[in-house]
């Protein structure tokens, strides 16, 4: 072999190794970006949940003579039309304990759990659950009870 052919083969080998290293670097960069995007997605879902937890009690709030009380009006929970994506929002009565019966217009003071919104995807991969304590007002009985507002987001 001549000196020029050997140098040509060395150049091709160096370029081949360079492109292998370049492809490996691009694969690593792609996977890093995917994990970063997934982390941002989870962070966005958590922020949406915190926003929903802070605004939903005001939306369903009880007011007396124009003054907002810090309670959720349970009569508003039976007929809600919300569009919030893939989430499940429930309100559970914590204290005093009540019987676990089906909620309808005639028996809602005895409800243990109100399903405010429920739209779960067909294939649930992951979910994030956040909750806050709330006060529940029952206008038919004129009583207050303690509850837990639970927001479960699916992604």
N, C-alpha and C positions, 0 to 999 in steps of 0.2 A: 504494500500500500504506500501510497505517496503521502507526503506531509499534508497536503491540502485536503485529502480525503479524511484523514484522521481528525483534523481540525473541524471539518464539516460535521463529522459524527459526534464530536464533543459538543459542538454548538447545538445540535439537535437534542442530545441527551440533557444538556443544561436547560433548554427551552421546555422539554417534556417535564422535567422535575419542577421547574418554575410554574408551569400550568397546573400541575398536581397540587402544589402548595397553594396556588391562587384559588383553585376550586374548593379545597378544604377550608380556606379562610372564608370564602363566600357562604359555604354551608354553615359554618360556625356563626357567622354574622346573621344569617337568615333565622337560625334557631333562637339566637339571642333576641332578635327583634320580635319573634313570635311570643316568646315568654314575656317580654316587656309589654307587648300589646295585651296579653291575657291579664297581666297584673293591673294595667290601666282599666281594663274592662271590669274587673272585680271591684276596683276602687270606685269606679263610676256607679256601679250597681249599689254599693254600700252608701254612697253619697245620696243617691236617689231615695234609698230607704230612709235615711235620716231626715231628708226633706219631707218625705211622705209622713213619717212619724211626727214631725213637728207641725205640719199643716192640716192633717186629717182631723185631729180633735177640734180645730177651729171650724172646719167645714161642717162637722157633725155636731157642733156645740149647742148647748142649751143656753137660752137667754131668757131672762125674766124682766119684763118691762123695759126692754132695750138694753139691759145690762148683761154683758156676757158673763156667764158663770163658767167655772173651770170644770165642766162636766160634759159628757157626751150624751145627747138625747137619744135614748134607745128606740123611740118611736120612729126616728129617721133611719134606723138601720134596716128596716124591713123592706123599703122600696128605694133602693139606690141604683142608679144607672151610671156606673163608672167604666172608664176605658183606660186601664193602666198597664197594659201589656201582660207579660207572663208573671203574675203575682198571685198570692193568696193572702187575703187580709181577714183576720179573725179577731174577735173580741171575746175573751173568756172572763166570766164572772169568777172572782177569786174569793171575795168575802161579802156577805155571808154565803155559805154554801147553799146551792139550790139543786133541785132535781134535774137530771139530764133528760129533758124532754125535747121534742121537736118544736122548733120555733115557728109560730104562725101568728096571725093577728089576734087571735083569742087568747093564746097562752104565752105571749112573749114575756110577761113578767117572770115566768118560771124558767126561762132559757138559761142554760149554763154557758152556751157558746153561740155567738152570732157570727155567721159567715158573711162578711161584708162584700167580699169580692173573691172570686175563685176562677182563675183561668190558668191551668197548668198545661205545659206542653206535653205532647204525646210521649216523647222520650226525654225523661228528666235526667240530665247529666249531673248537675251540681245545683245546690241551692244555698242561699244565705238567709238566716233567720235573725231578725232584730225585734226587740219588744220594749215597750215602756208601760209603766203603770198609768191607769186613767181612772177617773171617777165617772160612774155611769148614773144617769138620772132616769128614773122610771116615772113618767108623768101620770100614768093611771093610778099608781100607788102613792105618788108624791114622796118617793124614797130615793136615797142615794145608795149605791153599792160600789165596791172597789173592783176594778177589772184590770185586764192586761191586754193591750193592743199589740198584736203580733203581725208583722209583715214578713212574708216569706217570698223571696225573689228567686226565680229560676233562670239559669243561664247555661 
